[in-house]
Amino acid sequence: MSLVLLGFYLLAGTFLTIYGLNILLTAWLYWCKRNEKVTCPPLTDTPRVTVQLPIYDELYVVERLIDAAAALDYPRAQLQIQVLDDSDDETTAIAYKRVEYFRRRGIDITLIRRTERSGFKAGALAAGLARATGEFIAIFDADFVPPRDFMKKTIPYFLAQPDLGLVQTRWGHLNGDYSALTRAQAMALDGHFVVEQTARSRNGLLFNFNGTAGVWRRACVVQSGGWQSDTLSEDLDLSYRAQMRGWAFLFLSDVVAPAELPPQIHAFKRQQFRWAKGSTQCLLKLAPQILTAPNLSLFKRVQGLFHLSGYLMNLLMVLLLLTQVPLIAMGTRFPEMLMYFSLAMFGPVTVYALSQRALYPDWTARFRYFFVLLLLGTGIALNNSIAIVEAFTRRGNTFRRTPKFRVEGNGDSWDEKRYTLPFEWEVLGELTLAAYALVGVALAWQQHFTWAIPFLLLYAAGFGFTGMLGLWHSRSARQRAIELVTAH
C-alpha cells in the first residue's frame, strides 16, 4: 500500500515540479523580450467594426457597459453595436431603454434576443455574428468598460498585417484595491497578462483570446470553424483552432480595458471552475490536433500542451496532500530527491513579482499581497479539481456565469445585492482538507519529518482561508433565506 501511495505522491510531485520549471521558463522568455516595442501603425482607414456585448442577467452593470461602447471614439457610420441579451430578469428592460436612447442619437445599436439560450455565450456570439456587418468583431463582457480610444489602438494592426486574426488587450482592474481578495486576483491576472501573454505573443507561441477585450478579424472566425459550444472555454477553443490554421495573433500589453473583479469568493470560485473545466475540455478536444499540426515546431506543441493543461496543477496539489499524510503516518522514508519539488514554487513567485514590477511604481508594497494569492491559489485547488474531473468524465456542460455587482470603490457593497451566491458544499470539503493537513502536521512532528511541515501548513492555511471566507461570504444569502422562510 505504501508503495502505491508513494508512487502517486512522486508522480504528483514530479509533474508539479515540471510545471513550476516551465513557469520559470515562461518568465525567462518574457524577460528576454520585455523591452521589445510594439509600435501602433497609423490608422490609414476606418473599416466597419461590430462591437458585441454578450450579457446574461447583468442589471447592475449593463448600463455602464452600453454607455462605454456607445462612447467609443470611432466613426459612427463604421460602427455597429450588438447587445446580445440572453437575460431572464429586468436586465432586458434596462438594456432596451439604453439601446433606444442611443439609437435616437444616431448610433447603430441593436438588442438581439434569442428564443432559447442554446450554446450559452458561444451561441450568443454566433447568433450575433450572423447579423454582424463588421469586417472586425470586438467583444466586451458585461464587467468591462472599454476605453474610448480602444478601436484606434487595435484596428491599425489588422490593416498592416493581413494574416492577423486577433488582437488581445490587457485587462485592467476597476476594483483591484477593494479588498484582499480582489488584490490577490489583480496580481494573478497581472501575472497572466504581463508575463505569460507577453511571453507567448512575442515568442510566436500559441496563446488565447481571453473571452473579452479583444478584436477578431471576422474572416478568421469563420474560416476557423466559428464559435463552438462543446466546451466552456469557447474563446480558448477558437483561439487554438485559428492559430493551427495559420492565423497570427497579437497581444498588446499597453492597451488596457478595465474590468470588475469578483468581490465574493463564491463568484471567484465559479469563474475559476468554468476556466478550469473549459481549459481541460479544450485539452481533450485539441491535443491530438496540436501534436500533429504541421505548422508548429516541437517546442510550440509542447508549450501549447502545457498551456491547455495548466489547471491540472490543482488536481496534482490535492493528490500530493492526500497521499503525503498517510505516507508520513506509516513512517515512509522519502527519497532525498524530493527536495527538488520545492523548485516549483519559484515559478509563480517570479512571474507575479515581474508583473508587479513592470506595472506599478509601488510594486514592493503591492507584492505583500502575494501571501494572500498563495493562500487563494492553494485553497482553490479542490474547486478546480472537481471541475477537471467533470471535464474528464464528460459530466455536464452548463455555463454558470460570474455575477457582477458594480463594485468599484471601497464604499460599494455587494453582499445585499441580487446576484449574491449562496453557500456551496465544497466549502465543507475545503475545511476538511484544512483539518486533514493539520493532522499531517502533527504526524510529521511526531515522525521528525520537519521538512514536510511548511508545506502542510500552507495547505492547512490555504484551504482554511478559502473555506472560512466561503462561510463568511455566504452569510447574507443565508440570512435572506431565513427571512424568506420566516415571512412565509
C-alpha positions in Angstrom: 0.0 0.0 0.0 2.8 2.4 0.9 4.5 1.8 -2.4 1.3 2.7 -4.3 0.8 5.9 -2.3 4.5 6.7 -2.7 4.1 6.2 -6.5 1.2 8.6 -6.7 3.0 11.1 -4.5 6.1 11.0 -6.6 4.0 11.3 -9.8 2.2 14.4 -8.5 5.3 16.0 -7.1 7.3 15.4 -10.3 4.7 16.9 -12.6 4.2 19.8 -10.3 7.9 20.5 -10.4 7.9 20.2 -14.2 5.0 22.7 -14.4 6.8 25.0 -12.0 10.0 24.9 -14.0 8.0 25.6 -17.2 6.5 28.7 -15.5 10.1 29.8 -14.8 10.9 29.2 -18.5 7.9 31.5 -19.4 9.3 34.2 -17.1 12.7 33.9 -18.8 11.0 34.1 -22.3 9.2 37.3 -21.1 12.4 38.8 -19.6 14.3 38.3 -22.9 11.5 40.1 -24.9 10.3 42.6 -22.3 11.9 45.7 -23.9 10.6 45.0 -27.4 8.5 47.9 -28.5 5.3 47.3 -30.4 4.5 50.5 -32.3 1.0 51.1 -33.4 0.8 51.6 -37.2 -1.1 54.7 -38.5 -4.8 54.4 -38.9 -5.0 54.7 -42.7 -8.6 53.5 -43.0 -11.7 53.0 -40.8 -13.1 49.6 -41.7 -16.5 48.6 -40.5 -16.4 47.2 -36.9 -19.1 45.3 -35.0 -18.9 45.5 -31.2 -20.6 42.6 -29.5 -21.7 42.8 -25.8 -22.9 39.4 -24.6 -24.9 39.7 -21.4 -27.0 37.4 -19.2 -28.7 38.8 -16.0 -26.5 41.9 -15.6 -28.8 44.5 -14.2 -26.1 46.3 -12.2 -23.6 46.7 -14.9 -25.4 46.6 -18.3 -26.0 50.3 -18.5 -22.3 51.1 -17.7 -21.3 48.7 -20.5 -23.6 50.0 -23.1 -22.6 53.6 -22.3 -18.9 52.8 -22.7 -19.5 51.1 -26.0 -21.5 54.0 -27.3 -18.7 56.4 -26.3 -16.1 54.6 -28.4 -14.1 57.1 -30.5 -14.7 55.7 -34.0 -16.7 57.0 -36.9 -20.4 56.3 -36.3 -21.0 55.3 -39.9 -18.5 52.5 -39.4 -19.5 51.2 -36.0 -22.2 48.6 -35.2 -23.0 47.7 -31.6 -24.9 44.5 -30.8 -26.2 43.9 -27.2 -26.5 40.1 -27.2 -29.0 39.6 -24.4 -30.0 36.2 -23.0 -31.3 37.6 -19.7 -34.1 36.2 -17.7 -34.6 39.3 -15.4 -35.1 43.0 -15.7 -31.7 43.4 -17.4 -33.5 43.2 -20.7 -35.7 46.2 -19.9 -32.7 48.3 -18.7 -30.7 47.3 -21.8 -33.6 48.1 -24.2 -34.1 51.5 -22.7 -30.4 52.3 -23.1 -30.3 50.9 -26.6 -33.2 53.1 -27.7 -31.6 56.1 -26.1 -28.5 55.8 -28.3 -30.5 54.7 -31.4 -32.3 58.0 -31.2 -28.9 59.7 -31.2 -27.9 58.1 -34.5 -25.8 55.2 -33.2 -26.2 51.8 -34.9 -27.0 49.7 -31.9 -29.4 46.8 -31.6 -30.7 44.5 -28.9 -30.6 40.9 -30.0 -32.6 38.3 -28.0 -32.7 34.6 -28.8 -35.7 32.3 -28.2 -33.5 29.9 -26.2 -30.1 30.1 -24.6 -28.6 27.3 -26.5 -24.8 27.2 -26.6 -24.6 29.9 -23.9 -22.1 32.6 -24.7 -20.8 30.8 -27.8 -24.3 30.5 -29.1 -25.0 34.2 -28.4 -21.7 35.3 -30.2 -22.6 33.0 -33.2 -26.1 34.4 -33.4 -24.7 38.0 -33.4 -22.1 37.2 -36.0 -24.8 36.0 -38.4 -26.2 39.6 -38.2 -23.0 41.5 -37.9 -21.9 43.9 -40.7 -18.4 44.5 -39.5 -15.2 43.2 -41.0 -13.8 43.1 -37.5 -15.5 42.0 -34.3 -14.7 43.5 -30.9 -16.1 41.7 -27.8 -16.6 43.0 -24.3 -18.1 41.2 -21.4 -20.6 42.9 -19.0 -18.0 43.6 -16.4 -15.7 45.6 -18.7 -15.5 49.3 -19.5 -13.7 49.7 -22.9 -11.7 52.9 -23.2 -12.7 55.5 -25.8 -9.6 55.0 -28.0 -9.8 51.2 -28.0 -10.5 50.9 -31.7 -7.9 53.4 -32.8 -5.3 51.4 -30.8 -6.2 48.0 -32.2 -7.6 48.2 -35.7 -4.4 49.7 -37.3 -2.6 46.4 -36.6 -5.1 44.5 -38.7 -4.7 46.9 -41.6 -0.9 46.5 -41.5 -0.9 42.7 -41.3 -3.4 40.8 -43.5 -2.9 37.4 -41.7 -3.6 38.9 -38.2 -6.7 37.1 -36.9 -6.8 38.5 -33.3 -5.7 41.4 -31.2 -6.0 40.8 -27.4 -5.5 43.6 -24.9 -4.6 43.6 -21.2 -7.3 43.5 -18.5 -7.2 46.4 -16.0 -9.0 46.4 -12.7 -11.8 48.8 -11.7 -11.8 47.5 -8.1 -8.3 46.0 -7.6 -7.8 47.7 -4.3 -11.3 46.9 -2.9 -10.3 44.0 -0.7 -7.5 41.5 0.0 -9.4 39.1 -2.3 -9.6 41.5 -5.3 -5.9 42.5 -4.7 -4.9 38.8 -5.0 -7.0 38.4 -8.1 -5.5 41.5 -9.7 -2.0 40.2 -9.0 -2.9 36.8 -10.6 -4.3 38.5 -13.7 -1.3 40.8 -14.0 1.0 37.8 -13.9 -1.0 36.1 -16.7 -1.3 39.1 -19.0 2.0 41.0 -18.4 4.3 37.9 -18.3 2.6 34.9 -19.8 0.6 36.5 -22.6 3.6 38.8 -23.5 6.0 35.9 -23.5 3.8 33.7 -25.7 2.9 36.5 -28.1 6.4 37.8 -28.6 8.0 34.4 -28.9 5.4 33.1 -31.5 3.8 30.6 -29.2 0.2 29.6 -29.1 -1.9 31.8 -26.8 -5.5 32.6 -26.3 -8.2 35.2 -26.7 -9.3 35.8 -23.1 -13.0 36.0 -24.0 -13.3 39.8 -23.9 -11.3 43.0 -24.5 -10.1 41.7 -27.9 -10.8 42.2 -31.6 -11.2 39.4 -34.2 -10.9 39.5 -37.9 -14.3 38.2 -39.0 -12.7 36.0 -41.7 -10.5 34.4 -39.1 -13.5 33.4 -37.0 -15.5 32.0 -40.0 -12.5 30.1 -41.6 -11.5 28.6 -38.3 -14.9 26.9 -37.7 -16.7 29.7 -35.8 -17.9 29.7 -32.2 -18.5 26.2 -30.9 -20.2 25.4 -27.6 -18.9 21.9 -26.9 -16.5 23.3 -24.3 -17.0 26.0 -21.6 -14.0 27.9 -23.0 -15.2 28.8 -26.5 -12.6 31.6 -26.6 -9.6 29.2 -25.9 -11.0 26.6 -28.3 -11.4 29.1 -31.2 -8.0 30.6 -30.5 -6.2 27.3 -30.9 -8.1 26.3 -34.0 -7.4 29.6 -35.6 -3.6 29.5 -34.9 -3.3 26.0 -36.1 -4.9 27.2 -39.4 -2.0 29.7 -39.7 -3.6 32.9 -38.4 -1.4 35.2 -36.5 -2.3 36.6 -33.0 -1.0 39.7 -31.2 -1.1 40.7 -27.6 -1.0 44.4 -26.7 0.1 44.9 -23.1 -0.1 48.7 -23.3 -3.7 48.8 -24.3 -5.8 48.3 -21.2 -9.5 47.6 -20.8 -10.5 47.8 -17.1 -13.0 45.3 -15.6 -14.6 44.5 -12.3 -13.1 41.7 -10.2 -15.4 39.3 -8.3 -15.6 40.6 -4.7 -17.3 37.4 -3.4 -15.3 34.3 -3.0 -18.1 32.2 -4.4 -18.2 34.3 -7.6 -14.4 33.9 -8.0 -14.6 30.2 -7.5 -17.4 29.9 -10.1 -15.2 31.8 -12.5 -12.2 29.5 -11.8 -14.4 26.4 -12.1 -15.5 27.4 -15.5 -12.0 28.3 -16.7 -10.5 25.0 -15.2 -13.2 22.8 -16.8 -13.2 24.6 -20.1 -9.4 24.5 -20.4 -9.4 20.8 -19.7 -12.1 20.2 -22.2 -10.1 22.1 -24.8 -7.1 19.9 -23.9 -9.1 16.8 -24.5 -10.5 18.2 -27.7 -7.4 19.8 -29.3 -4.4 17.8 -28.0 -4.4 15.4 -31.0 -4.5 18.3 -33.4 -1.7 20.1 -31.6 0.5 17.0 -31.7 0.1 16.6 -35.4 -0.2 20.3 -36.5 2.3 20.7 -39.5 2.9 24.4 -38.9 4.0 24.1 -35.3 7.5 23.2 -34.1 8.0 20.7 -31.4 8.7 23.4 -28.8 5.4 25.2 -29.8 3.5 21.9 -29.5 4.9 21.2 -26.0 4.2 24.7 -24.8 0.7 24.5 -26.2 0.0 21.4 -24.2 1.5 23.0 -21.1 -0.8 26.0 -21.6 -4.0 23.9 -22.1 -3.2 21.6 -19.2 -2.1 24.2 -16.7 -5.2 23.7 -14.4 -4.1 20.1 -13.9 -1.7 21.5 -11.3 -4.8 21.9 -9.0 -5.5 18.2 -9.1 -1.9 17.3 -8.6 -1.8 19.6 -5.5 -4.8 17.8 -4.0 -3.3 14.4 -4.8 0.0 15.4 -3.2 -1.7 16.3 0.0 -4.0 13.2 0.1 -1.0 10.8 -0.3 1.5 12.6 1.8 -0.3 12.4 5.1 -0.8 8.6 5.2 2.8 8.1 4.0 4.0 10.2 6.9 1.8 8.2 9.3 3.3 5.0 8.0 6.8 6.4 8.6 7.7 6.1 5.0 11.2 7.3 4.2 11.0 9.8 1.4 13.8 9.9 -1.2 16.2 12.9 -0.8 15.4 13.9 -4.4 12.0 15.3 -3.1 13.7 18.5 -2.0 13.7 19.4 -5.7 9.9 19.6 -5.6 10.3 22.9 -3.8 11.7 24.4 -7.0 8.1 24.5 -8.4 7.4 27.4 -6.0 9.9 29.8 -7.7 8.0 29.9 -11.0 4.8 31.7 -9.7 6.8 33.9 -7.3 8.9 35.1 -10.2 6.0 35.7 -12.6 4.0 37.7 -10.1 7.0 39.8 -9.0 7.9 40.6 -12.6 4.4 41.7 -13.4 4.1 43.9 -10.4 7.5 45.4 -11.1 6.5 46.2 -14.7 3.2 47.9 -13.8 3.4 49.7 -10.5 6.0 52.1 -9.0 4.9 50.9 -5.6 5.2 47.3 -6.6 7.0 46.1 -3.5 4.1 47.3 -1.3 1.6 45.6 -3.6 3.6 42.4 -3.6 2.9 41.9 0.1 -0.5 40.5 -1.1 1.3 37.7 -2.7 0.8 35.7 0.5 -3.0 36.2 0.1 -2.7 35.0 -3.5 -0.7 32.0 -2.3 -3.4 31.0 0.1 -6.1 31.6 -2.5 -4.2 29.6 -5.1 -3.8 26.7 -2.7 -7.4 26.9 -1.3 -9.0 27.0 -4.8 -7.4 23.6 -5.7 -10.4 21.5 -4.6 -12.9 23.6 -6.5 -10.8 23.4 -9.7 -10.1 19.7 -9.2 -13.8 19.0 -9.2 -14.0 21.0 -12.5 -11.2 18.9 -14.0 -12.8 15.6 -13.0 -16.1 16.8 -14.6 -14.2 17.6 -17.8 -12.6 14.1 -17.9 -15.8 12.3 -17.1 -17.8 14.4 -19.7 -20.2 15.3 -16.9 -22.4 18.4 -17.5 -21.6 21.4 -19.6 -23.6 24.2 -18.1 -22.2 27.7 -18.4 -22.6 29.3 -14.9 -22.0 33.0 -15.2 -19.8 35.0 -12.8 -22.2 37.5 -11.1 -21.3 41.2 -11.3 -22.3 43.8 -8.6 -20.9 47.1 -9.9 -18.4 47.3 -7.1 -15.8 49.9 -7.9 -14.8 51.9 -4.8 -14.3 51.0 -1.2 -17.7 52.3 -0.3 -19.6 50.0 -2.7 -21.3 46.9 -1.3 -22.1 43.6 -2.9 -23.5 41.4 -0.1 -27.0 42.7 -0.2 -27.4 42.6 -4.0 -29.5 40.3 -6.1 -26.8 38.0 -7.5 -25.0 37.2 -4.3 -24.3 33.5 -4.3 -25.3 31.1 -1.5 -23.3 28.6 0.5 -21.9 25.8 -1.6 -20.9 22.4 -0.3 -17.3 22.3 -1.5 -16.7 24.8 1.4 -17.0 21.8 3.8 -14.5 19.9 1.6 -12.0 22.7 1.9 -12.4 22.9 5.7 -12.0 19.1 5.8 -8.8 19.3 3.8 -7.5 22.0 6.1 -8.1 19.8 9.1 -6.5 16.8 7.2 -3.4 18.9 6.6 -3.2 19.8 10.3 -3.3 16.2 11.2 -0.4 15.7 8.8 1.5 18.5 10.6 1.1 16.6 13.9 2.2 13.4 12.3 5.2 15.0 10.7 6.2 16.4 14.0 6.0 13.0 15.7 7.9 11.3 12.9 10.5 14.1 12.7 9.6 14.9 9.1 10.1 18.6 9.8 10.8 19.3 6.1 7.1 18.5 5.4 5.6 20.8 8.0 5.8 24.1 6.0 4.1 22.5 3.0 1.3 21.0 5.2 0.9 24.3 7.0 0.4 26.0 3.6 -2.3 23.5 2.7 -4.0 24.0 6.0 -3.8 27.8 5.7 -4.9 27.8 2.1 -7.9 25.5 2.4 -8.8 27.1 5.8 -8.7 30.6 4.3 -10.9 29.7 1.3 -13.3 27.7 3.4 -13.7 30.3 6.1 -14.1 33.0 3.5 -16.7 30.9 1.9 -18.7 30.7 5.1 -18.3 34.4 5.7 -19.3 35.5 2.2 -22.4 33.3 2.2 -23.8 34.8 5.4 -26.0 37.4 3.7 -27.5 34.8 1.4 -28.3 32.6 4.4 -29.9 35.5 6.2 -32.1 36.3 3.2 -33.2 32.6 3.0 -34.0 32.6 6.7 -36.1 35.8 6.3 -37.9 34.3 3.4 -38.8 31.2 5.4 -39.9 33.3 8.3 -42.1 35.5 6.1 -44.0 32.5 4.9 
